Amino acid sequence: MQYDVLVVGAGVVGCATAMELGKYSLRAAVIEAGEDVCTGTSKANSAIVHAGFDARPGSLMARFNVEGSHAMPKLCERLQIPFRRCGALVLCFNEADRPGLEELLLRGMKNGVHGLRIVEREELHELEPNVSSEAIAALYAPTSGIVCPFELTCAMAENAVRNGVEFFFDTRVESIAREGGLWKLETAKGSFEAPVVINAAGLHSAELNNMVSDKKITITPRKGEYMLLDKKVGGMLSRTVFQLPTKMGKGVLVTPTVHGNLLMGPTAVDVEDPEATNTTAAGLESVMQRARKSVPSLPGNRTITSFAGLRAHVEKDEHDFIIGEAEGAPGFLNAVGIESPGLSAAPAIGAFLAESAAYLVSAPANKKYDSTRPEVCRPNEMTVEERAAFVAEHPLYGNIVCRCEQVTEGEIVDAIHRVPG
């Protein structure tokens, strides 16, 4: 099968790219090894839209984080995705660490993040009364937000299909070769060809790069374990609360979710197996202990689930995304090492890659582009009267499948039948 552009990977970056490709008049497809969109790193992360104060000024992480953060509110409104600009606090626990806080402030200002300031103890505890009394100050980032990563990825995939992009699941790429100006991808489900390939394969993106480029890349899977608390304690925080970051990442955070829960995590442990998404007793105990440094009153008995995700950490000194044409591989565009703030940066990365691909194949704008997705039914947002009337007409929406989150059979059936399936 021949296309103008092939995207490998249906995570948040792959689906953002697919959505943006729909704005051009070209034939595009997404090839995904998993059974659905959002089955890898994109399904297990902190669900935070970072403001952009942490990344090194001048880096791709800084650029795409800030651009993505700016784009997120309108994107979520257009695609009917829950999003909230809740703000974030980075806690400082002693005067010796204050220079680190000031360095983050300076970085954020250089990166173009608006509204950053340092708040002292009294204001900090007015903003978040449940934060530890040992915290003496914090960096306040009012533009930080929270989103649902599953809905974001699914919505972008739905919009891509609405504009002609095709999806192929359970289709792992086994080899890549260049023949007659085209990239030929061999999979268990046959061959795919295109002059442009976009490598958004997450933890496996280095493998694809190394098939086509002499400049090899190594990815180390970095496991992060999380705990999700019941909605009954979701009001303990109004903002995302971080601790000062280390070389292993932004550390354990505590954050509200757009659905009203509290999320804690992640740990950061390098592993060898890119499929090792098991949780561990030691990891979850570490999450709780470290989260309680920020919010001492967190109740462990309100945990409703735990999970682990893997981030694609690139072994290189400058710690940055690898985005753009692979060395010695014309038309092969990389999105490699997309770890935090990858979720925040995804809309901007997708726009950049799609524009680059469209330029390479000289694709004009799609005059029939549709910026929406099919309407989503949300019984949770209805009044009691509205819901009763709706259920009377659509009985499946009266069958509760998940009591904690009030998910109905009707919503599940709707999801199964929505494109791309």
Buried (B, 14 or more C-beta within 10 A) or exposed (E): BEBBBBBBBBBBBBBBBBBBBBBBBBBBBBBBBBEBBBBBBBBBBBBBBBBBBBBBEEBBBBBBBBBBBBBBBEBBEEBBBBBBBBBBBBBBBEEEBBEBBBEBBEBBEBBEBEEBEBBEBEBBBEBBEBBBEEBBBBBBBBBBBBBBBBBBBBBBBBBBBBBBBBBBBEBBBEEBEBEEEBBBBEBEEEEBBBBBBBBBBBBBBBBBBBBBBEEEBEBBBBBBBBBBBBBBBBEBBBBBBBBBBEEEBBBBBBBBBBBBBBBBBBBBBEBEEBEEBEBBEEBBEBBBEBBBBBBEEBEEEBBBEBBBBBBBBBEEEEBBBBBBBBEEBEBBBBBBBBBBBBBBBBBBBBBBBBBBBBEBBEBEEBEEBEEEBBEBBEBEEBEEEEBEEBBEEBEBBBBEEEEBEEBBBBBBBBEEEBEBE
